[in-house]
Structure formats: structure tokens, C-alpha cells
Amino acid sequence: EASVAEYLGVKHAISVGNGSDALTFILRSLQLGKDDEVICPANSFIATAWSIIAAGAKPVFCDVTDDFLLDPNDFQKKITKNTRAVIPVHLTGRVFEINLIREICNDHSISIVEDAAQSFGAYDSKGAKTGAIGIAGAFSLHPLKNLNICGDGGIITTNDLNIAQNCILLRNHGLV
């Protein structure tokens, strides 16, 4: 965990059972309610959407651009008064349009939760590594991912102490 945090340039890295747990625990740490919405790309693996549902919120699907990454223009159209977060997936090592999405999120007080399952080690044009861009990042260590282990695993990354502490509790049934 300490090595991953140092490599990615974040304060906290928390190992969990899989990438789905990583997303779900981050979203649960945001204390979402049944009326809250989380926007995600329509073409992502089902774990992105089911993590939103498991956290008690409603997924809102967004179109993608020709590179299969979240379309910032369609994302902006999907925002409502209930939008609390967006999960713009970094797909096959490609990093989503960070600057425009961050600007939109800042204007609407929306949290960016990175689905970085397929992007360990990828970075944006300014050198920020995935997992260190949003409020938190979720990595999968499934055998089919670019960084994998035998079996399954996941990593949560964040600079937010509250999210880190909540995720540590969630990964072990509330025990420290």
C-alpha cells in the first residue's frame, strides 16, 4: 500500500478484494442517498454501474467519444440537481479528458471518482497519474488487467483522510 501510494503520488492506498469493492467503498464513503445520481459512461463494464447501485445511488449513463472515453459534452447535459459524482472511466490505458471534466465538476460541486481499473501507471498530459486525479481512484488487479495478481484484488487511492478511513473500515466489516 505504501509503495503504491508513493508511486501514484497520493497519501493513501488501501488494498481491497477487487475493483468492484474499490468503487463501491469509495462511493459509500461519499454517503450517497437514493435520490443521488452518479454519471458514468454507458460502455463501461457492469461493475461501474453496479457499484453505484450498491452504494445506494442511481446510475446515469453518458455517451462516449470516438476514443470510447466519457464525452464531456454529454456529461454536462446529464447533470441535474441530484448529481453528486461522476465516474469517468480510464479505458485501456487511455486517460479521460481531465481538464474539461474537472472544470465542469468544479462548477457543479461534483466529485470525480476514477475507475482506473485498466490504467495503472497511465498519466495525463501534465504528468498526474491515474488514481491521483479525482477525489479517489479505484483499481482492479484482476488477472486480465495491466497490473494483476493471481486471483483478484483491488486498490483504492485517495488524498482524502475521511475516505481512506471509511474504506479501511468497509474492507474489513467495520473492524480496524
C-alpha positions as CSV (number, residue, x, y, z in Angstrom):
1,E,0.0,0.0,0.0
2,A,2.8,2.4,0.9
3,S,4.6,1.6,-2.3
4,V,1.5,2.2,-4.5
5,A,0.7,5.5,-2.7
6,E,4.3,6.7,-3.3
7,Y,4.3,5.6,-6.9
8,L,1.0,7.2,-7.7
9,G,1.6,10.4,-5.7
10,V,-1.3,10.0,-3.2
11,K,-1.4,10.0,0.6
12,H,-3.4,6.8,0.9
13,A,-3.6,3.4,-0.9
14,I,-6.0,0.8,0.5
15,S,-6.0,-2.8,-0.7
16,V,-9.4,-4.4,-1.1
17,G,-10.8,-7.7,-2.5
18,N,-11.4,-6.5,-6.1
19,G,-12.0,-3.4,-8.3
20,S,-15.8,-3.5,-7.7
21,D,-15.2,-3.3,-3.9
22,A,-12.9,-0.4,-4.5
23,L,-15.5,1.6,-6.4
24,T,-18.3,0.7,-4.0
25,F,-16.4,1.6,-0.9
26,I,-15.4,5.0,-2.4
27,L,-19.0,5.7,-3.3
28,R,-20.3,4.6,0.1
29,S,-17.7,6.9,1.7
30,L,-19.4,9.8,-0.1
31,Q,-22.6,8.9,1.8
32,L,-24.9,8.9,-1.3
33,G,-28.6,8.6,-0.9
34,K,-31.4,7.0,-3.1
35,D,-32.1,10.3,-4.8
36,D,-28.4,11.0,-5.6
37,E,-27.1,10.4,-9.1
38,V,-23.7,9.3,-10.3
39,I,-22.9,9.7,-14.0
40,C,-20.8,7.0,-15.8
41,P,-20.1,6.1,-19.4
42,A,-22.6,3.7,-20.9
43,N,-19.9,1.4,-22.4
44,S,-18.1,0.6,-19.1
45,F,-18.0,-2.9,-17.5
46,I,-21.1,-3.6,-15.4
47,A,-19.1,-3.2,-12.2
48,T,-19.1,0.6,-12.7
49,A,-22.9,0.8,-12.6
50,W,-23.5,-1.9,-10.0
51,S,-21.1,-0.2,-7.6
52,I,-23.3,3.0,-7.9
53,I,-26.4,0.9,-7.1
54,A,-24.6,-0.9,-4.3
55,A,-23.7,2.4,-2.7
56,G,-27.4,3.4,-2.8
57,A,-27.4,5.9,-5.7
58,K,-28.8,5.9,-9.2
59,P,-26.5,5.4,-12.2
60,V,-27.0,7.9,-15.1
61,F,-25.4,6.8,-18.3
62,C,-23.4,9.1,-20.6
63,D,-22.3,8.8,-24.2
64,V,-18.7,8.4,-25.1
65,T,-16.5,9.9,-27.8
66,D,-14.8,8.1,-30.7
67,D,-12.0,7.0,-28.3
68,F,-14.6,5.3,-26.1
69,L,-14.0,7.7,-23.2
70,L,-16.7,9.8,-21.4
71,D,-18.0,12.6,-23.6
72,P,-17.6,15.8,-21.6
73,N,-20.4,17.5,-23.6
74,D,-22.9,14.7,-23.0
75,F,-21.8,14.6,-19.4
76,Q,-22.6,18.2,-18.9
77,K,-26.1,17.6,-20.4
78,K,-26.8,14.8,-17.9
79,I,-26.1,16.9,-14.8
80,T,-29.1,17.5,-12.6
81,K,-29.6,19.0,-9.1
82,N,-29.2,15.4,-7.9
83,T,-25.8,14.7,-9.5
84,R,-23.2,14.1,-6.8
85,A,-20.4,12.3,-8.6
86,V,-19.1,11.2,-12.0
87,I,-17.1,8.1,-12.7
88,P,-15.2,8.9,-16.0
89,V,-13.5,5.5,-16.8
90,H,-9.9,5.5,-17.9
91,L,-10.2,2.8,-20.6
92,T,-7.4,0.5,-21.9
93,G,-4.7,2.8,-20.5
94,R,-6.2,5.9,-22.0
95,V,-6.9,8.8,-19.7
96,F,-10.3,10.6,-19.8
97,E,-10.4,14.4,-20.7
98,I,-9.4,15.6,-17.3
99,N,-9.3,19.4,-17.6
100,L,-12.7,19.9,-19.1
101,I,-14.4,17.3,-16.8
102,R,-12.7,18.8,-13.8
103,E,-13.9,22.3,-14.8
104,I,-17.5,21.0,-15.2
105,C,-17.3,19.2,-11.8
106,N,-15.9,22.3,-10.0
107,D,-18.7,24.4,-11.4
108,H,-21.4,22.0,-10.1
109,S,-19.7,20.6,-6.9
110,I,-19.5,17.1,-8.4
111,S,-16.9,14.6,-7.1
112,I,-14.7,12.8,-9.6
113,V,-14.3,9.1,-8.7
114,E,-11.8,7.5,-11.1
115,D,-12.5,4.0,-12.4
116,A,-8.8,3.3,-13.1
117,A,-9.2,-0.5,-13.4
118,Q,-7.4,-0.5,-16.7
119,S,-4.9,2.3,-16.3
120,F,-2.3,1.6,-13.6
121,G,0.7,3.7,-14.4
122,A,-1.1,5.9,-17.0
123,Y,-0.9,9.6,-16.7
124,D,-2.4,12.8,-18.1
125,S,-0.6,15.4,-20.3
126,K,0.6,17.2,-17.1
127,G,2.1,14.0,-15.6
128,A,-0.6,13.3,-13.0
129,K,-1.1,9.5,-12.7
130,T,-4.5,7.9,-12.8
131,G,-5.8,7.3,-9.3
132,A,-4.4,10.7,-8.2
133,I,-6.7,12.9,-10.3
134,G,-10.1,12.7,-8.7
135,I,-11.3,12.6,-5.1
136,A,-10.4,8.9,-5.2
137,G,-9.4,6.2,-7.6
138,A,-10.4,2.5,-7.9
139,F,-8.0,0.0,-9.5
140,S,-8.7,-3.7,-10.3
141,L,-5.9,-6.2,-10.0
142,H,-7.9,-8.9,-11.9
143,P,-5.7,-11.3,-14.0
144,L,-6.9,-9.5,-17.2
145,K,-5.8,-6.1,-16.1
146,N,-2.5,-4.4,-16.9
147,L,-1.3,-4.7,-13.3
148,N,-2.6,-8.0,-12.0
149,I,-2.2,-10.7,-9.3
150,C,-3.1,-14.4,-9.1
151,G,-6.8,-14.3,-8.3
152,D,-8.4,-11.0,-7.7
153,G,-7.7,-7.8,-5.8
154,G,-8.2,-4.0,-5.9
155,I,-6.7,-0.8,-4.7
156,I,-8.3,2.5,-3.5
157,T,-6.3,5.6,-3.8
158,T,-7.1,9.0,-2.3
159,N,-5.7,12.1,-0.6
160,D,-8.8,12.4,1.5
161,L,-8.3,11.1,5.0
162,N,-12.0,10.6,5.6
163,I,-12.5,8.5,2.5
164,A,-9.4,6.5,3.4
165,Q,-10.6,5.8,7.0
166,N,-14.1,4.8,5.8
167,C,-12.6,2.4,3.1
168,I,-10.3,0.8,5.7
169,L,-13.4,0.1,7.9
170,L,-15.5,-1.1,4.9
171,R,-12.9,-3.6,3.7
172,N,-12.9,-5.5,7.0
173,H,-16.6,-5.4,8.0
174,G,-16.1,-2.3,10.2
175,L,-13.0,-3.6,12.1
176,V,-9.7,-1.8,12.1
